[in-house]
């Protein structure tokens, strides 16, 4: 199974999903080589003290799609791990706002993958952006 097949399987079935997905459910998962997108809708469970979606929600979703975008370009025996994630919070996100989380690979080396991500609302407004670097772990 290729990395692309693995990611598509993870996005569209209940098999091999990370347990964190129980807290951050998504729908409409799609993976192409070097690109992943999902639709997410934060709820009251994801709010900060100001009544808007906590920045950790955006960080988690962007970490997920940027790493999975890199995973799509790996072989069946390789995994990725986030080494760095830089976020820019552009606008507050109210609860129950459907968002598209998009991750795209920007470059690859033999040992690392680099990707960028966006959280975009239904009006096309960017709510948060990210740049990620992931280490590539090749199994035997």
Secondary structure in CASP SS format (residue, H / E / C, confidence):
PFRMAT SS
TARGET T0000
AUTHOR 0000-0000-0000
METHOD secondary structure of the structure
MODEL  1
X C 1.00
X C 1.00
X H 1.00
X H 1.00
X H 1.00
X H 1.00
X H 1.00
X H 1.00
X H 1.00
X H 1.00
X H 1.00
X C 1.00
X C 1.00
X C 1.00
X C 1.00
X C 1.00
X C 1.00
X C 1.00
X H 1.00
X H 1.00
X H 1.00
X H 1.00
X C 1.00
X C 1.00
X C 1.00
X E 1.00
X E 1.00
X E 1.00
X E 1.00
X E 1.00
X E 1.00
X E 1.00
X C 1.00
X C 1.00
X E 1.00
X E 1.00
X E 1.00
X E 1.00
X E 1.00
X E 1.00
X E 1.00
X C 1.00
X C 1.00
X H 1.00
X H 1.00
X H 1.00
X E 1.00
X C 1.00
X C 1.00
X C 1.00
X C 1.00
X C 1.00
X E 1.00
X C 1.00
X H 1.00
X H 1.00
X H 1.00
X H 1.00
X H 1.00
X H 1.00
X H 1.00
X H 1.00
X H 1.00
X H 1.00
X H 1.00
X H 1.00
X H 1.00
X H 1.00
X H 1.00
X H 1.00
X H 1.00
X C 1.00
X C 1.00
X C 1.00
X C 1.00
X C 1.00
X C 1.00
X E 1.00
X E 1.00
X E 1.00
X E 1.00
X E 1.00
X E 1.00
X E 1.00
X E 1.00
X E 1.00
X E 1.00
X E 1.00
X E 1.00
X C 1.00
X C 1.00
X C 1.00
X C 1.00
X C 1.00
X C 1.00
X C 1.00
X C 1.00
X E 1.00
X E 1.00
X E 1.00
X E 1.00
X E 1.00
X E 1.00
X E 1.00
X E 1.00
X E 1.00
X E 1.00
X E 1.00
X C 1.00
X C 1.00
X C 1.00
X E 1.00
X E 1.00
X E 1.00
X E 1.00
X E 1.00
X E 1.00
X E 1.00
X E 1.00
X E 1.00
X E 1.00
X C 1.00
X C 1.00
X C 1.00
X C 1.00
X E 1.00
X E 1.00
X E 1.00
X E 1.00
X E 1.00
X E 1.00
X E 1.00
X E 1.00
X E 1.00
X E 1.00
X E 1.00
X E 1.00
X E 1.00
X C 1.00
X C 1.00
END
